[in-house]
Amino acid sequence: MKVIWGGPAGENATWELESKMKKSHPELFS
């Protein structure tokens, strides 16, 4: 998956990816 950093679209994609990561790997964010 390609994530574009910077800009509104990039920030939104990054936030969405992080949200999925938190659900899959909560221990990484504890």
N, C-alpha and C positions, 0 to 999 in steps of 0.2 A: 504494500500500500504506500502511495506517495503522499507525504504530508508537506504542504507548502507553508513555510514559516513566515510570519509577518503579515500585516494587513488583517482586516476583519475576517476574511475567509480563512486565513491561516490560523488566526487565534481560535476561531470556532472549531476548526478541524483538530487543533491541538487539544482544546478543552474536551472535545468528544472522545479523543483517543485516551486522554488521561482518565476520563470518567469510566471508560471501559476497562482500563488497566486497574483502577481502584476496585472494580467489581471482581475482576479475575484474580488480582494479586493484592488484596488489602494489606498484607504484611509489609509490602514495600512502602506503604504510606503511613504506617503506624508510628 
